[in-house]
Amino acid sequence: MAEALSVQQLGIIARRYWLVVVVAVLLGAVAGYGGSRLIPPTYAATATQLVKGIPGTDATANYQAAQYAISRARTYPVLIDSQPVLEGVRTDFNGQFDIPELQEHLAASNPIDTPLVQVTAEAGSPDLARDLANSAAKHLSSYITQLEAVNGSSPVSVEVAVQATAPSSPTSPRPLLIAAIAAFALGCLALAIAVVNEVLVRPRRLAQRRERALRQSRERNASNTGGSAHDLPDEIIVDGPPEEIIVDGPPDEITMDDLPEEINVDGPLDEVNAHDLPDEVSEPLAPEASSQTDDGEPDDTSQSEQDQQSARASA
């Protein structure tokens, strides 16, 4: 199992592949920004409603009414998808939208611990989003008052506090945000590929290159000696007494000087084959007497001895 890379090793890899990472970041930013411009924009407009409780006559009536309005406002956002509200909006737009489309375009929320209800509409243009939000808020307030009425009187009233206005910019897509996310993602991907290359691919590739270079070197050496690289061992050992002879090179380069002075035949004499004996055995020749001294001058002593022998023979 490979060891985890340290921060220093990651820094070294990042410096080595910094150009690749920078190019990847730039490509990601350009691709993200360009792709976001191809997505149709969506605009959102919001109308805010205020829920008010009808106070009673005692001293704490106003406080109780306010608390009642806050508690009732929590239940109103779900009514945005009610049939009377959606039908009213559809009628305002002359049947331009069907009910499922309006459910996708409209939403409502209640800020925590407030008597407010916010109605949000999304559309492909700012003006359409504004008109949808105001229409939905109007029909929602009417439906809430109708639901809360008891004996013709409702304990709460819902009024539109803030009318929706046309948004100045789309809510989606956000080109800069998408470009930043794409640049970050592509940069991380490039760095991850660089780490994988350094940890797994590059060492294996270097080992293959060293092996190929060694094989090519052996083939060149073999071609220079006329043999095959696969036929030549790294070293040739000739066994024989009195010592081992190691010859660095092919067998055809072994000279007589490399052989031992004496070759012993292992085994009984009766097992010696005739092929093991040399074809001719000759006596070593005695060295000829030299008639010269070591310094190259004639030897006078040898000449006088020869004269004495001649005189004895004549006598």
Buried (B, 14 or more C-beta within 10 A) or exposed (E): EEEEBEEEBBEEBBEEBEEBBEBBBEBBBBBBBEBBEEEEBBBBBBBBBBBBBBBEEEEEEEEEBBEBBBEBBBEBBEBBBBEBBBEBBBEBEEEEBEEEEBEEBBBBBBEEEBBBBBBBBBBEBBEBBBBBBBBBBBBBBBBBBEBBEEEEEBBBBBEBBEBBBEBEEBBBBEBEEBBBBBBBBBBBEBBEBBBEBBBEEEEEEEEEEEEEEEEEEBEEBBEEEEBEBEEBEEEBEBEEEEEEEEBEEBEEEBEEEEEEEEEEEEEEEEEEEEEEEEEEEEEEEEEEEEEEEEEEEEBEEEEEEEEEEEEEEEE
